[in-house]
Amino acid sequence: MEPREPVQQDRLLEHEYDGIREYDNPMPRWWLLTFVVTIVFSIIYTLNVGPIGNGKGRIADYEASMQAFAAAHPAPTGKISGEALLALAKRPETRALGEKTFKGTCAPCHRPDGGGLIGPNLTDDYWLHGGSITDVYTTVTSGVLEKGMPAWGKMLKPAELEAVVAYVWTLKGTNPPNPKAPQGVQIAP
């Protein structure tokens, strides 16, 4: 038997540029296979080809998540009466939920005691957007975008929204220390 020549991986190519000669070093097969697999995966991911693995696909998962969120956070209808809100303001558990929600969302602008910081004082008889409990509900639900108050009706659950309004109503006449100066129109208590 004749001795075989060793396989030479690095072969010098025939061409030369500016005195530089190039070796023919092929890519490793594992690298090429990884490259092909990523291309195939990206096509499948982009086309959202149904139930590969677990689930129905990323778009179906997203839509299911959006429906679950909408079910957990229904938009407020705004069809709650003033009497119902006043009744909620008398319930201790509603006031406790309202206080917790108020301190988490409203306190940065109205202070934890409602005395007003960036937003107006909620403890006096002066109101910018109406002083009835239904006016307060409308203001909290719709927000006052030009003044920087977001529409909390889109972010809070209806029970939290009603509880916050009930809690704000209980703040009237509490006289916190160093309140913000009155703003708006005085409404008779």
Helices and strands as residue ranges (DSSP letters): E 11-17, E 20-24, H 29-47, H 58-72, H 82-89, H 92-105, H 107-110, E 126-127, H 133-142, G 145-147, G 152-154, H 158-171, E 185-186
